């Protein structure tokens, strides 16, 4: 059944060929037609919209492409609110807190993990997110990593093998054996359930050589590389990511000029995760520096129980504008088209004919309200493939 979404006060298409000629391709007084396959069939002035089987009148509201959240850790059990409270009372954040989630996740039955995962995906959808990436990384055994990815695959095609999240306690005295497991038997069990391979390349996690070895092993099994890098301190993450052709290096908080230049000269996306800096009371990455150098920037939630327990892309947009020197237009682009670039997806992140009709209706007169009205639930309705 085809659908016309009409009386759109402001329509953000992310198609620079239409509308005001900006990267957001903004149309006013617009309509959008969805075909019976859930793809965008037409966008243009409401008065010229072709007929469709059904009609959704949004009464002058704003329509934006659905958010593409390209970085999330949603398969876990347990709660780390006490750790958050301790951190807010002055304790420092390190990669070690992950161990408590690993213990809770290993102990949880599938149904508990599945219910938590579905709850979070529902929360994301209600907040306007229509594509989400989901990592393993709280199992850290062959069976628990494979289980995490099977569960993630129930909610998204963007599944990421993150056996290299941290070295688990039982391998603390033999990290080489753990790296061998991650690139050997664990990879064998996980590769059939994953699209991506990821490594946490940072202080307290994995070094440059370990990161290269694990990413190359994943790539040999047909997985696409991405990584966590330069979050906690300056390190080799960005350079390793660009070297292996990673789709994205995520965090990018501590960069030197060579890192910025390497990102700008490559098609590796810099994915910024301001929820992590917010929740760990850390210095934000400098998005302006990356944008001015010509790098492609994405925004994502990093939704996880330790360092960023938010599912709200709107919060990330607001933080990016307020704290990272992005304009509202740049932040919205990065949260939609930027996320699609980080996931190498051409069918999402924009509203143009042939793309998927994934959109969020904002109860606001313009997309600027996403940053102008922080913390306010402006998403009135979310459509995925037109439904
Ligand atoms: Zn992460």
Boltz pocket constraint, residues with backbone or C-beta under 6 A from the ligand:
constraints:
  - pocket:
      binder: B
      contacts: [[A, 71], [A, 73], [A, 228], [A, 302]]
      max_distance: 6.0
